[in-house]
Amino acid sequence: MIAAEKDSQKIAIEIKSFVGKSSIDDLEKALGQYILYYDLLARFQPEITLYLAIHQEAYVDVFEDPIGQVLLENKRLKLLVLDEIQEVILKWIV
């Protein structure tokens, strides 16, 4: 996990590679960790907003699929989509 500041907001970023045996398996693991960290931060450091960071290919594979769309529509997940080669954030999804 990486801590940072965006404007005056404190954020924590959990970076996931999505290189496991399947993208759904990777999603399940990432969401489990995200929920754990989210709940701990909410209790002990509520001023910090948690984001899950994934590379662009994982975003296309998972979040442009109906399963991923449900997660985004429910606003349960804050997501950063990264371009690994250019090392830039392509999307902030809140």
N, C-alpha and C positions, 0 to 999 in steps of 0.2 A: 504494500500500500504506500502511496506517495501523498504527502500533504503539500498543499499549495494555496495560493490566494488568487482569486479572480476578482478584479476590482477590489472592493473591501470585504468580499465574502471569503470565508475560509472553506476550503474543500479538501476532501480526501478522495483519492482515485485508486480504485482497485483495477489492475490491469490483467486481462485474461487473453491468452493466446489462441484458444480454440483450435488446438492441433491434436486433439484426442481421437479416439476411434470413431466418434460421430459428433456432429454439431449439437444434436439434442442432448447427448450425454454431457458434453462440455457446458451447455446451457444450464442443465440441472445443477451441476457442480458450482458454476459461477453464481447462479441465483441463490443457492444455499449459503455460500460465503457472503454474498451481498446482503442477504437478510440478517445474518449473524452480525456483520459489521454495522449495518444500519441500526439495528436494535441497540447495540452497545454504544454507538455514538449518540443516539437519541437519549440514552440514559445518562451518559457520563460527559459528553461534549456536544450538547445540542446545537451549539453555534456552528458546527461543521456539517456541511452538506456532502453526502457520499455520491460518487459517480462510478459507474462501471465503464472501463475503457476497453474497446475491442478494435481490431483492425477492420478495414473496409470490407475485405472478403467475408469475414465472419458476419458482419452486419448484413450483407447481401444474402448470405446463406440462411441466416436465422431470422433476422428482423424484417425482411421483405417477404417472408413466408407468413401464412395466416397465424401460426402459433406465436411468432414474434410480434405480429401486429396487435394481437390481443394484449400482450404485455405492455406495449407502448400505449395503446388506447386506454388502458386502465391506470396509466400514470403511476405505476408502482415502482418504476425503474428510471433512474436518471442515467443517461448513456452518453459516452463520448466515442465518436468514430474517428479512428486514427489512420493516417497514411504513413505506413512504416518507413517507406523509402524517403519521402520528403520530410518525415518527422514533424508533421503538422496535424492539428485537429481539424477534421473536415466538417463534423457536425456536433453540436451540443443539443441533446434531446432531453428536455426536462418536462 
